[in-house]
Amino acid sequence: MPAQLPRNPSPTASGTPAPRQRADARHNRARLLQAAREAYALNGTDVSSSAIARRAGVGAATLYRHFPTRGSLIAAAFSEQLGQCVAALDEALQDDDPWRGLRDVLTKVCTMQAQDRGFSAAFLAQFPDAPDAHRERARAEAGLARLVQRAKDTGQLREDFDPSDITLLFLANNGVVRQSPAASLAASRRLLAYFLQSCLPTDGPPLPRPAPLRLDDLYKPPRRTG
């Protein structure tokens, strides 16, 4: 009688997992990411990894096999939305109207912050195990600075506006995000409207000196004193 074949195919001689194993791994990864997005949207990124594994219906070992660190899971869960932020900036830079481009990219990012508590936390988080993070932030900062200068050159933006004011906006917008999605979105839209109106050219008194802030400061925890 021939020996019974194993129920789960073993890896090939080259060490490559068999097709069913690869399919199972992809399925588990997708379930983990979906569970993480749902949990983060409701409660922010403070949800424990074990809770996400239970929500996905997998063991903790499976979660850590796909996402060894909490930061890697958060980054993967919101990679699509963070990519949309990059795409929005690229579209803004290609817009013939620099003020419209600047307004649109700020609106998109602020709306994403307000609609999803998880994204807002991820947007303000630091991922030391994501090597592309610093490069992407540097590129975003340079792109926003170009948008600001173009809007100034066309007379659409007040002369004392500073690129660091965008960092102030994102920090303030994160502060209005609340449990209710409707309230968060309404507060974000009103805050952004105030901000954009204040950006228009004016004959009024100049603003105080800009704060020494960069986009990297969005990802740093508040400094504690005492």
N, CA, C and O of each residue as an XYZ file, in Angstrom:
904
protein
N       0.851     -1.203      0.000
C       0.000      0.000      0.000
C       0.875      1.236      0.000
O       1.750      1.358      0.857
N       0.671      2.167     -0.936
C       1.540      3.339     -1.018
C       1.389      4.207      0.223
O       0.329      4.269      0.846
N       2.493      4.878      0.560
C       2.474      5.784      1.714
C       1.501      6.923      1.471
O       1.361      7.412      0.350
N       0.833      7.337      2.537
C      -0.140      8.427      2.426
C       0.578      9.754      2.251
O       1.546     10.036      2.957
N       0.103     10.579      1.305
C       0.707     11.870      1.069
C       0.373     12.818      2.202
O      -0.725     12.749      2.755
N       1.293     13.704      2.562
C       1.004     14.678      3.619
C      -0.115     15.619      3.204
O      -0.242     15.968      2.030
N      -0.918     16.022      4.166
C      -2.070     16.894      3.887
C      -1.617     18.269      3.405
O      -2.229     18.829      2.496
N      -0.562     18.822      3.990
C      -0.045     20.124      3.589
C       1.224     19.914      2.789
O       2.185     19.344      3.305
N       1.254     20.367      1.522
C       2.428     20.180      0.693
C       3.644     20.806      1.356
O       3.553     21.877      1.956
N       4.795     20.123      1.243
C       6.033     20.626      1.825
C       6.703     21.587      0.861
O       6.360     21.603     -0.321
N       7.667     22.406      1.343
C       8.369     23.309      0.446
C       9.118     22.535     -0.616
O       9.449     21.366     -0.419
N       9.384     23.171     -1.728
C      10.141     22.559     -2.801
C      11.593     22.458     -2.389
O      11.984     22.971     -1.340
N      12.399     21.795     -3.214
C      13.811     21.606     -2.904
C      14.537     22.930     -2.763
O      15.514     23.022     -2.020
N      14.084     23.944     -3.454
C      14.733     25.254     -3.394
C      14.352     26.030     -2.146
O      14.893     27.107     -1.898
N      13.418     25.492     -1.348
C      12.983     26.198     -0.150
C      11.784     27.077     -0.382
O      11.299     27.705      0.559
N      11.286     27.148     -1.600
C      10.129     27.979     -1.915
C       8.860     27.293     -1.439
O       8.662     26.119     -1.752
N       7.981     27.975     -0.689
C       6.754     27.331     -0.216
C       5.908     26.843     -1.377
O       5.913     27.436     -2.455
N       5.187     25.768     -1.151
C       4.280     25.253     -2.164
C       3.161     26.249     -2.410
O       2.896     27.100     -1.561
N       2.486     26.154     -3.583
C       1.460     27.139     -3.929
C       0.388     27.306     -2.874
O      -0.032     28.430     -2.598
N      -0.082     26.177     -2.256
C      -1.142     26.313     -1.262
C      -0.647     27.085     -0.041
O      -1.377     27.898      0.525
N       0.594     26.824      0.357
C       1.147     27.547      1.496
C       1.250     29.031      1.192
O       0.955     29.865      2.048
N       1.667     29.363     -0.019
C       1.769     30.772     -0.385
C       0.388     31.414     -0.374
O       0.231     32.547      0.080
N      -0.620     30.690     -0.876
C      -1.982     31.221     -0.894
C      -2.493     31.430      0.529
O      -3.130     32.443      0.819
N      -2.212     30.459      1.428
C      -2.636     30.610      2.820
C      -1.958     31.809      3.471
O      -2.591     32.552      4.221
N      -0.686     31.998      3.189
C       0.049     33.119      3.774
C      -0.524     34.442      3.281
O      -0.681     35.383      4.058
N      -0.835     34.511      1.987
C      -1.418     35.747      1.447
C      -2.785     36.012      2.076
O      -3.128     37.150      2.394
N      -3.554     34.940      2.248
C      -4.884     35.085      2.844
C      -4.778     35.583      4.291
O      -5.512     36.484      4.699
N      -3.865     34.992      5.056
C      -3.689     35.420      6.443
C      -3.212     36.866      6.530
O      -3.664     37.622      7.390
N      -2.317     37.243      5.657
C      -1.823     38.619      5.650
C      -2.960     39.590      5.348
O      -3.087     40.628      5.998
N      -3.786     39.249      4.359
C      -4.902     40.121      4.002
C      -5.890     40.232      5.159
O      -6.406     41.316      5.429
N      -6.161     39.113      5.849
C      -7.068     39.146      6.996
C      -6.503     40.008      8.125
O      -7.243     40.750      8.771
N      -5.220     39.911      8.357
C      -4.590     40.717      9.400
C      -4.665     42.205      9.074
O      -4.961     43.021      9.947
N      -4.399     42.557      7.821
C      -4.442     43.964      7.439
C      -5.857     44.518      7.531
O      -6.060     45.646      7.980
N      -6.835     43.721      7.104
C      -8.225     44.173      7.197
C      -8.635     44.353      8.651
O      -9.273     45.346      9.003
N      -8.269     43.395      9.494
C      -8.596     43.502     10.914
C      -7.923     44.705     11.544
O      -8.525     45.393     12.368
N      -6.672     44.967     11.165
C      -5.950     46.116     11.715
C      -6.601     47.420     11.289
O      -6.771     48.324     12.107
N      -6.969     47.531     10.011
C      -7.607     48.767      9.535
C      -8.912     49.027     10.276
O      -9.189     50.157     10.678
N      -9.713     47.979     10.456
C     -11.003     48.143     11.140
C     -10.793     48.555     12.597
O     -11.473     49.450     13.098
N      -9.857     47.904     13.269
C      -9.608     48.216     14.682
C      -9.023     49.617     14.844
O      -9.419     50.358     15.744
N      -8.082     49.978     13.972
C      -7.471     51.301     14.067
C      -8.477     52.406     13.765
O      -8.445     53.468     14.386
N      -9.369     52.155     12.812
C     -10.361     53.171     12.461
C     -11.264     53.488     13.645
O     -11.686     54.630     13.824
N     -11.556     52.474     14.450
C     -12.450     52.671     15.596
C     -11.732     53.243     16.810
O     -12.271     54.099     17.511
N     -10.506     52.764     17.058
C      -9.858     53.055     18.331
C      -8.468     53.661     18.206
O      -7.777     53.815     19.213
N      -8.037     54.013     16.982
C      -6.673     54.504     16.833
C      -5.681     53.356     16.861
O      -6.073     52.189     16.889
N      -4.401     53.684     16.853
C      -3.375     52.648     16.724
C      -2.908     52.083     18.055
O      -1.894     51.386     18.103
N      -3.632     52.370     19.149
C      -3.259     51.812     20.452
C      -3.776     50.393     20.647
O      -3.508     49.777     21.679
N      -4.512     49.866     19.676
C      -5.035     48.500     19.778
C      -3.862     47.519     19.838
O      -2.901     47.654     19.081
N      -3.937     46.544     20.725
C      -2.841     45.594     20.877
C      -2.768     44.643     19.684
O      -3.764     44.387     19.008
N      -1.575     44.132     19.449
C      -1.393     43.175     18.355
C      -2.184     41.903     18.604
O      -2.710     41.314     17.660
N      -2.279     41.463     19.865
C      -3.034     40.242     20.165
C      -4.518     40.419     19.848
O      -5.177     39.483     19.394
N      -5.044     41.629     20.088
C      -6.450     41.889     19.771
C      -6.675     41.840     18.268
O      -7.707     41.351     17.809
N      -5.725     42.337     17.508
C      -5.850     42.308     16.046
C      -5.771     40.872     15.540
O      -6.512     40.491     14.634
N      -4.879     40.074     16.118
C      -4.786     38.667     15.716
C      -6.101     37.943     15.985
O      -6.571     37.176     15.144
N      -6.699     38.182     17.155
C      -7.992     37.548     17.468
C      -9.062     38.012     16.496
O      -9.886     37.216     16.047
N      -9.052     39.293     16.171
C     -10.054     39.825     15.240
C      -9.908     39.182     13.860
O     -10.897     38.961     13.163
N      -8.673     38.887     13.476
C      -8.420     38.264     12.173
C      -8.620     36.757     12.193
O      -8.664     36.121     11.140
N      -8.741     36.182     13.385
C      -8.931     34.747     13.490
C      -7.666     33.946     13.266
O      -7.719     32.818     12.776
N      -6.525     34.523     13.621
C      -5.243     33.823     13.488
C      -4.509     33.901     14.819
O      -4.895     34.656     15.712
N      -3.451     33.114     14.940
C      -2.658     33.135     16.153
C      -1.652     34.273     16.161
O      -1.338     34.851     15.121
N      -1.154     34.585     17.347
C      -0.161     35.660     17.476
C       1.095     35.346     16.681
O       1.714     36.250     16.120
N       1.484     34.064     16.626
C       2.688     33.686     15.879
C       2.538     34.022     14.399
O       3.495     34.454     13.756
N       1.332     33.822     13.861
C       1.089     34.166     12.449
C       1.228     35.659     12.237
O       1.817     36.094     11.247
N       0.687     36.454     13.164
C       0.803     37.905     13.037
C       2.265     38.329     13.027
O       2.683     39.100     12.163
N       3.046     37.827     13.984
C       4.445     38.261     14.087
C       5.297     37.735     12.939
O       6.334     38.312     12.612
N       4.851     36.630     12.325
C       5.581     36.131     11.175
C       5.453     37.101     10.000
O       6.397     37.279      9.230
N       4.286     37.722      9.868
C       4.070     38.687      8.789
C       4.535     40.091      9.174
O       5.078     40.827      8.350
N       4.315     40.445     10.431
C       4.620     41.812     10.886
C       5.378     41.724     12.209
O       4.764     41.712     13.275
N       6.709     41.662     12.145
C       7.513     41.452     13.356
C       7.381     42.565     14.393
O       7.586     42.326     15.583
N       7.043     43.767     13.959
C       6.924     44.884     14.894
C       5.570     45.560     14.727
O       4.920     45.445     13.688
N       5.164     46.263     15.769
C       3.905     47.009     15.721
C       3.951     48.071     14.630
O       2.969     48.290     13.921
N       5.107     48.732     14.502
C       5.240     49.759     13.476
C       5.088     49.218     12.071
O       4.522     49.885     11.204
N       5.592     48.007     11.835
C       5.486     47.432     10.489
C       4.038     47.114     10.148
O       3.637     47.229      8.989
N       3.246     46.714     11.143
C       1.826     46.447     10.906
C       1.073     47.743     10.615
O       0.264     47.798      9.689
N       1.338     48.785     11.402
C       0.667     50.071     11.187
C       1.021     50.629      9.816
O       0.146     51.091      9.084
N       2.304     50.587      9.469
C       2.738     51.118      8.174
C       2.081     50.368      7.022
O       1.655     50.980      6.043
N       1.998     49.037      7.139
C       1.382     48.245      6.069
C      -0.114     48.504      5.986
O      -0.675     48.560      4.892
N      -0.766     48.662      7.139
C      -2.214     48.872      7.153
C      -2.606     50.167      6.454
O      -3.682     50.256      5.864
N      -1.744     51.160      6.519
C      -2.094     52.466      5.953
C      -1.208     52.848      4.768
O      -1.155     54.016      4.381
N      -0.515     51.871      4.195
C       0.366     52.180      3.069
C      -0.416     52.746      1.886
O       0.071     53.633      1.185
N      -1.630     52.231      1.663
C      -2.431     52.728      0.539
C      -2.820     54.188      0.748
O      -2.728     54.995     -0.177
N      -3.256     54.530      1.968
C      -3.650     55.907      2.238
C      -2.457     56.847      2.229
O      -2.549     57.974      1.743
N      -1.329     56.379      2.772
C      -0.135     57.219      2.722
C       0.308     57.416      1.270
O       0.810     58.480      0.905
N       0.120     56.391      0.457
C       0.416     56.529     -0.968
C      -0.503     57.532     -1.644
O      -0.087     58.233     -2.566
N      -1.766     57.606     -1.188
C      -2.697     58.592     -1.730
C      -2.254     60.011     -1.381
O      -2.469     60.939     -2.161
N      -1.640     60.180     -0.216
C      -1.109     61.501      0.143
C       0.011     61.905     -0.815
O       0.070     63.048     -1.268
N       0.895     60.957     -1.117
C       1.985     61.235     -2.055
C       1.429     61.566     -3.433
O       1.898     62.497     -4.089
N       0.421     60.797     -3.877
C      -0.184     61.054     -5.186
C      -0.863     62.414     -5.215
O      -0.806     63.114     -6.226
N      -1.509     62.799     -4.110
C      -2.170     64.112     -4.049
C      -1.153     65.235     -4.179
O      -1.419     66.245     -4.832
N       0.003     65.063     -3.565
C       1.049     66.075     -3.678
C       1.572     66.156     -5.109
O       1.799     67.249     -5.626
N       1.763     65.012     -5.745
C       2.229     65.006     -7.139
C       1.221     65.706     -8.053
O       1.606     66.462     -8.945
N      -0.071     65.452     -7.827
C      -1.109     66.113     -8.628
C      -1.100     67.618     -8.394
O      -1.269     68.399     -9.331
N      -0.905     68.020     -7.152
C      -0.883     69.445     -6.834
C       0.276     70.150     -7.525
O       0.136     71.282     -7.988
N       1.413     69.481     -7.592
C       2.581     70.079     -8.241
C       2.384     70.222     -9.741
O       3.002     71.080    -10.371
N       1.526     69.384    -10.316
C       1.268     69.447    -11.748
C       0.137     70.414    -12.097
O      -0.091     70.697    -13.273
N      -0.569     70.920    -11.091
C      -1.687     71.830    -11.325
C      -1.158     73.187    -11.794
O      -0.211     73.724    -11.219
N      -1.774     73.733    -12.839
C      -1.356     75.043    -13.352
C      -1.664     76.171    -12.373
O      -1.055     77.239    -12.435
N      -2.608     75.932    -11.473
C      -2.986     76.932    -10.475
C      -2.358     76.518     -9.139
O      -2.861     75.601     -8.489
N      -1.275     77.173     -8.718
C      -0.581     76.734     -7.493
C      -1.430     76.840     -6.239
O      -1.308     75.999     -5.348
N      -2.292     77.853     -6.143
C      -3.143     77.966     -4.959
C      -4.146     76.823     -4.899
O      -4.376     76.248     -3.835
N      -4.742     76.493     -6.041
C      -5.680     75.371     -6.079
C      -4.959     74.068     -5.723
O      -5.500     73.240     -4.990
N      -3.757     73.887     -6.233
C      -2.991     72.692     -5.922
C      -2.692     72.575     -4.436
O      -2.854     71.506     -3.848
N      -2.254     73.679     -3.827
C      -1.966     73.674     -2.393
C      -3.223     73.412     -1.583
O      -3.213     72.617     -0.643
N      -4.311     74.087     -1.952
C      -5.582     73.921     -1.242
C      -6.075     72.480     -1.334
O      -6.561     71.924     -0.349
N      -5.951     71.874     -2.514
C      -6.468     70.517     -2.714
C      -5.690     69.483     -1.901
O      -6.286     68.591     -1.298
N      -4.362     69.600     -1.883
C      -3.584     68.601     -1.151
C      -3.810     68.732      0.353
O      -3.856     67.724      1.059
N      -3.951     69.950      0.848
C      -4.231     70.130      2.276
C      -5.618     69.589      2.621
O      -5.810     68.980      3.673
N      -6.576     69.814      1.735
C      -7.932     69.320      1.968
C      -7.970     67.797      2.017
O      -8.632     67.216      2.877
N      -7.264     67.154      1.098
C      -7.273     65.693      1.051
C      -6.644     65.091      2.298
O      -7.186     64.151      2.879
N      -5.512     65.625      2.708
C      -4.846     65.060      3.882
C      -5.670     65.300      5.148
O      -5.823     64.395      5.969
N      -6.194     66.501      5.306
C      -6.995     66.803      6.495
C      -8.261     65.951      6.543
O      -8.668     65.508      7.616
N      -8.885     65.718      5.387
C     -10.079     64.882      5.347
C      -9.761     63.449      5.739
O     -10.525     62.821      6.472
N      -8.642     62.928      5.258
C      -8.244     61.571      5.613
C      -7.957     61.465      7.108
O      -8.296     60.461      7.735
N      -7.336     62.492      7.680
C      -7.111     62.500      9.121
C      -8.431     62.445      9.890
O      -8.571     61.698     10.858
N      -9.399     63.253      9.437
C     -10.668     63.370     10.166
C     -11.543     62.133     10.025
O     -12.289     61.805     10.948
N     -11.471     61.449      8.908
C     -12.370     60.324      8.651
C     -11.917     59.028      9.313
O     -12.724     58.122      9.518
N     -10.654     58.937      9.641
C     -10.129     57.666     10.140
C      -9.152     57.942     11.272
O      -8.053     58.444     11.036
N      -9.541     57.619     12.491
C      -8.666     57.862     13.633
C      -7.363     57.092     13.502
O      -6.309     57.559     13.933
N      -7.442     55.917     12.908
C      -6.238     55.121     12.722
C      -5.271     55.794     11.777
O      -4.069     55.842     12.040
N      -5.797     56.323     10.659
C      -4.908     56.987      9.714
C      -4.282     58.219     10.342
O      -3.097     58.487     10.145
N      -5.071     58.969     11.097
C      -4.542     60.171     11.729
C      -3.376     59.828     12.636
O      -2.356     60.517     12.634
N      -3.526     58.757     13.415
C      -2.434     58.335     14.288
C      -1.248     57.831     13.483
O      -0.099     58.114     13.821
N      -1.524     57.079     12.410
C      -0.440     56.569     11.580
C       0.300     57.700     10.884
O       1.522     57.656     10.740
N      -0.444     58.713     10.451
C       0.161     59.845      9.766
C       1.111     60.596     10.695
O       2.108     61.165     10.249
N       0.794     60.594     11.990
C       1.613     61.306     12.961
C       2.618     60.391     13.658
O       3.334     60.829     14.558
N       2.675     59.132     13.249
C       3.549     58.183     13.926
C       4.917     58.123     13.260
O       5.100     58.564     12.126
N       5.866     57.569     13.994
C       7.209     57.375     13.468
C       7.459     55.880     13.354
O       7.208     55.129     14.296
N       7.951     55.450     12.202
C       8.213     54.042     11.977
C       9.714     53.855     11.771
O      10.190     53.947     10.639
N      10.468     53.594     12.834
C      11.914     53.467     12.675
C      12.321     52.293     11.806
O      13.435     52.268     11.285
N      11.425     51.306     11.638
C      11.757     50.141     10.818
C      11.262     50.293      9.384
O      11.287     49.328      8.621
N      10.812     51.491      9.004
C      10.389     51.765      7.629
C      11.445     52.656      6.984
O      11.390     53.875      7.140
N      12.411     52.074      6.257
C      13.553     52.845      5.762
C      13.188     53.942      4.781
O      13.949     54.897      4.622
N      12.038     53.833      4.115
C      11.667     54.841      3.126
C      10.980     56.054      3.747
O      10.733     57.039      3.051
N      10.670     56.001      5.028
C       9.855     57.046      5.646
C      10.533     58.403      5.583
O       9.915     59.390      5.182
N      11.803     58.460      5.977
C      12.491     59.749      5.997
C      12.640     60.316      4.592
O      12.501     61.522      4.388
N      12.921     59.449      3.623
C      13.069     59.913      2.247
C      11.753     60.463      1.715
O      11.738     61.497      1.046
N      10.642     59.779      2.006
C       9.348     60.245      1.537
C       8.958     61.572      2.198
O       8.387     62.450      1.551
N       9.271     61.709      3.485
C       8.949     62.960      4.171
C       9.768     64.110      3.611
O       9.265     65.222      3.450
N      11.048     63.834      3.313
C      11.900     64.878      2.732
C      11.364     65.303      1.367
O      11.369     66.487      1.029
N      10.901     64.326      0.587
C      10.350     64.655     -0.726
C       9.056     65.454     -0.587
O       8.817     66.398     -1.340
N       8.225     65.067      0.381
C       6.975     65.794      0.606
C       7.256     67.220      1.059
O       6.598     68.161      0.617
N       8.227     67.371      1.936
C       8.551     68.707      2.437
C       9.045     69.604      1.310
O       8.665     70.772      1.232
N       9.887     69.064      0.438
C      10.381     69.843     -0.697
C       9.234     70.202     -1.641
O       9.173     71.321     -2.150
N       8.320     69.245     -1.876
C       7.192     69.513     -2.765
C       6.264     70.573     -2.208
O       5.811     71.446     -2.949
N       5.974     70.514     -0.918
C       5.120     71.525     -0.303
C       5.779     72.898     -0.343
O       5.108     73.906     -0.565
N       7.084     72.937     -0.131
C       7.804     74.219     -0.204
C       7.707     74.811     -1.608
O       7.574     76.026     -1.757
N       7.772     73.971     -2.632
C       7.631     74.463     -4.008
C       6.228     75.010     -4.241
O       6.059     76.062     -4.858
N       5.225     74.294     -3.745
C       3.846     74.781     -3.887
C       3.669     76.134     -3.208
O       3.035     77.032     -3.764
N       4.219     76.281     -2.023
C       4.113     77.537     -1.286
C       4.772     78.671     -2.062
O       4.202     79.754     -2.192
N       5.966     78.422     -2.574
C       6.669     79.474     -3.297
C       5.955     79.842     -4.593
O       5.896     81.017     -4.955
N       5.415     78.850     -5.293
C       4.678     79.137     -6.526
C       3.446     79.990     -6.232
O       3.139     80.919     -6.979
N       2.742     79.676     -5.146
C       1.555     80.453     -4.791
C       1.934     81.879     -4.408
O       1.194     82.817     -4.703
N       3.073     82.046     -3.757
C       3.542     83.392     -3.438
C       3.921     84.151     -4.709
O       3.604     85.332     -4.851
N       4.589     83.477     -5.617
C       5.044     84.126     -6.857
C       3.876     84.623     -7.704
O       4.014     85.596     -8.445
N       2.734     83.960     -7.595
C       1.554     84.375     -8.367
C       0.651     85.309     -7.565
O      -0.434     85.668     -8.021
N       1.095     85.700     -6.379
C       0.319     86.638     -5.572
C      -0.912     86.040     -4.927
O      -1.813     86.784     -4.538
N      -0.987     84.723     -4.797
C      -2.165     84.057     -4.234
C      -2.008     83.706     -2.755
O      -2.960     83.266     -2.112
N      -0.823     83.899     -2.230
C      -0.539     83.501     -0.855
C       0.197     84.630     -0.155
O       1.079     85.258     -0.740
N      -0.159     84.888      1.083
C       0.459     85.979      1.818
C       1.974     85.773      1.907
O       2.453     84.643      2.010
N       2.703     86.858      1.866
C       4.156     86.791      1.786
C       4.799     86.223      3.045
O       5.874     85.627      2.977
N       4.152     86.401      4.191
C       4.766     85.909      5.425
C       4.343     84.480      5.765
O       4.623     83.995      6.861
N       3.669     83.804      4.827
C       3.354     82.392      5.030
C       4.645     81.584      4.982
O       5.517     81.847      4.154
N       4.764     80.617      5.858
C       5.962     79.777      5.914
C       5.556     78.316      5.758
O       4.505     77.922      6.263
N       6.357     77.499      5.073
C       6.003     76.077      4.934
C       5.758     75.377      6.257
O       4.998     74.410      6.307
N       6.385     75.844      7.331
C       6.158     75.225      8.634
C       4.718     75.405      9.109
O       4.263     74.682      9.995
N       3.999     76.367      8.523
C       2.596     76.557      8.888
C       1.755     75.341      8.501
O       0.711     75.093      9.104
N       2.201     74.588      7.504
C       1.482     73.374      7.107
C       1.587     72.319      8.208
O       0.624     71.606      8.493
N       2.763     72.229      8.821
C       2.920     71.318      9.950
C       1.987     71.714     11.094
O       1.384     70.853     11.735
N       1.871     73.016     11.345
C       0.943     73.492     12.371
C      -0.487     73.057     12.055
O      -1.226     72.642     12.948
N      -0.870     73.153     10.789
C      -2.220     72.756     10.390
C      -2.470     71.288     10.677
O      -3.500     70.937     11.253
N      -1.539     70.420     10.284
C      -1.738     68.984     10.487
C      -1.789     68.633     11.969
O      -2.570     67.773     12.375
N      -0.967     69.289     12.775
C      -1.007     69.053     14.218
C      -2.348     69.498     14.801
O      -2.949     68.789     15.608
N      -2.809     70.678     14.385
C      -4.083     71.188     14.880
C      -5.244     70.319     14.400
O      -6.182     70.059     15.154
N      -5.181     69.877     13.162
C      -6.262     69.052     12.624
C      -6.358     67.726     13.360
O      -7.458     67.225     13.597
N      -5.230     67.160     13.718
C      -5.253     65.932     14.497
C      -5.932     66.159     15.847
O      -6.548     65.245     16.396
N      -5.821     67.361     16.375
C      -6.415     67.665     17.667
C      -7.927     67.753     17.652
O      -8.555     67.631     18.704
N      -8.540     67.962     16.476
C     -10.005     68.073     16.424
C     -10.672     66.738     16.109
O     -11.900     66.650     16.093
N      -9.873     65.690     15.857
C     -10.450     64.380     15.561
C     -11.067     63.811     16.830
O     -10.396     63.696     17.855
N     -12.331     63.459     16.760
C     -13.066     62.953     17.911
C     -13.684     61.590     17.583
O     -13.525     61.072     16.478
N     -14.388     61.022     18.560
C     -14.966     59.692     18.392
C     -15.982     59.666     17.254
O     -16.033     58.705     16.486
N     -16.793     60.722     17.145
C     -17.816     60.764     16.109
C     -17.198     61.166     14.773
O     -16.627     62.253     14.676
N     -17.294     60.324     13.735
C     -16.745     60.689     12.422
C     -17.376     61.958     11.865
O     -16.686     62.782     11.264
N     -18.691     62.123     12.062
C     -19.356     63.315     11.527
C     -18.837     64.578     12.207
O     -18.578     65.582     11.542
N     -18.686     64.530     13.525
C     -18.166     65.693     14.249
C     -16.721     65.972     13.869
O     -16.328     67.132     13.744
N     -15.929     64.927     13.686
C     -14.525     65.107     13.306
C     -14.413     65.782     11.948
O     -13.623     66.709     11.770
N     -15.209     65.313     10.990
C     -15.146     65.870      9.648
C     -15.622     67.325      9.633
O     -15.022     68.168      8.966
N     -16.695     67.618     10.365
C     -17.200     68.986     10.414
C     -16.181     69.925     11.046
O     -15.959     71.028     10.546
N     -15.553     69.490     12.150
C     -14.551     70.320     12.811
C     -13.328     70.515     11.919
O     -12.763     71.608     11.864
N     -12.922     69.455     11.221
C     -11.759     69.552     10.344
C     -12.014     70.526      9.196
O     -11.152     71.341      8.867
N     -13.188     70.441      8.593
C     -13.517     71.328      7.480
C     -13.527     72.791      7.925
O     -13.064     73.669      7.197
N     -14.055     73.048      9.120
C     -14.120     74.425      9.602
C     -12.718     74.947      9.923
O     -12.375     76.082      9.595
N     -11.927     74.111     10.560
C     -10.547     74.504     10.862
C      -9.782     74.812      9.575
O      -9.083     75.822      9.493
N      -9.914     73.947      8.578
C      -9.216     74.153      7.319
C      -9.689     75.424      6.628
O      -8.880     76.150      6.049
N     -10.996     75.704      6.680
C     -11.527     76.921      6.063
C     -10.932     78.165      6.717
O     -10.542     79.107      6.026
N     -10.863     78.169      8.046
C     -10.225     79.288      8.749
C      -8.764     79.432      8.315
O      -8.282     80.535      8.058
N      -8.082     78.306      8.242
C      -6.668     78.319      7.886
C      -6.465     78.880      6.480
O      -5.611     79.741      6.267
N      -7.254     78.388      5.521
C      -7.086     78.835      4.139
C      -7.421     80.319      3.982
O      -6.750     81.029      3.233
N      -8.445     80.785      4.677
C      -8.770     82.210      4.604
C      -7.639     83.065      5.155
O      -7.351     84.142      4.633
N      -7.004     82.582      6.203
C      -5.902     83.347      6.793
C      -4.657     83.341      5.917
O      -3.752     84.152      6.116
N      -4.608     82.425      4.943
C      -3.441     82.332      4.056
C      -3.484     83.340      2.910
O      -2.464     83.573      2.262
N      -4.639     83.940      2.650
C      -4.778     84.848      1.517
C      -3.985     86.134      1.757
O      -3.789     86.536      2.905
N      -3.531     86.777      0.689
C      -2.790     88.037      0.845
C      -3.601     89.051      1.649
O      -4.822     89.134      1.511
N      -2.918     89.808      2.475
C      -3.595     90.768      3.347
C      -2.710     91.982      3.587
O      -1.484     91.900      3.505
N      -3.346     93.105      3.883
C      -2.618     94.323      4.254
C      -2.541     94.473      5.771
O      -2.079     95.497      6.274
N      -2.993     93.455      6.494
C      -2.993     93.523      7.945
C      -1.601     93.367      8.522
O      -0.627     93.266      7.777
N      -1.499     93.347      9.837
C      -0.196     93.222     10.488
C       0.448     91.880     10.176
O      -0.253     90.891      9.961
N       1.762     91.837     10.149
C       2.447     90.574      9.839
C       2.268     89.555     10.954
O       1.979     89.905     12.098
N       2.441     88.331     10.611
C       2.349     87.253     11.578
C       3.598     87.216     12.465
O       4.641     87.746     12.081
N       3.503     86.599     13.639
C       4.711     86.362     14.424
C       5.686     85.477     13.654
O       5.323     84.867     12.648
N       6.897     85.416     14.124
C       7.903     84.589     13.449
C       7.431     83.135     13.387
O       6.809     82.649     14.332
N       7.721     82.434     12.279
C       7.265     81.041     12.166
C       7.924     80.145     13.201
O       9.042     80.398     13.651
N       7.212     79.103     13.563
C       7.765     78.118     14.496
C       8.793     77.256     13.775
O       8.617     76.948     12.596
N       9.856     76.866     14.457
C      10.887     76.026     13.822
C      10.424     74.575     13.711
O      10.936     73.696     14.403
N       9.450     74.334     12.833
C       8.869     73.006     12.674
C       9.127     72.476     11.267
O       9.136     73.221     10.287
N       9.336     71.162     11.202
C       9.436     70.455      9.932
C       8.445     69.304      9.963
O       7.893     68.984     11.015
N       8.217     68.679      8.811
C       7.295     67.538      8.781
C       7.746     66.430      9.718
O       6.908     65.713     10.265
N       9.050     66.273      9.915
C       9.535     65.251     10.838
C       8.998     65.468     12.244
O       8.854     64.514     13.009
N       8.700     66.719     12.590
C       8.200     67.001     13.936
C       6.806     66.420     14.160
O       6.374     66.270     15.302
N       6.102     66.092     13.078
C       4.799     65.442     13.228
C       4.940     64.071     13.862
O       4.003     63.563     14.479
N       6.120     63.472     13.708
C       6.301     62.085     14.102
C       7.018     61.940     15.436
O       7.315     60.826     15.868
N       7.296     63.059     16.088
C       8.018     62.997     17.358
C       7.045     63.166     18.519
O       6.112     63.962     18.420
N       7.238     62.440     19.611
C       6.373     62.626     20.780
C       6.645     63.971     21.417
O       7.747     64.502     21.283
N       5.649     64.547     22.121
C       5.867     65.823     22.783
C       7.010     65.745     23.778
O       7.190     64.735     24.459
N       7.780     66.820     23.855
C       8.894     66.863     24.793
C       8.370     67.105     26.194
O       7.561     68.005     26.420
N       8.838     66.295     27.135
C       8.401     66.445     28.516
C       9.445     67.233     29.302
O      10.649     67.072     29.103
N       8.964     68.076     30.184
C       9.859     68.859     31.021
C       9.650     68.485     32.475
O       8.613     67.936     32.848
N      10.643     68.786     33.285
C      10.537     68.513     34.701
C      11.040     67.147     35.088
O      11.006     66.787     36.265
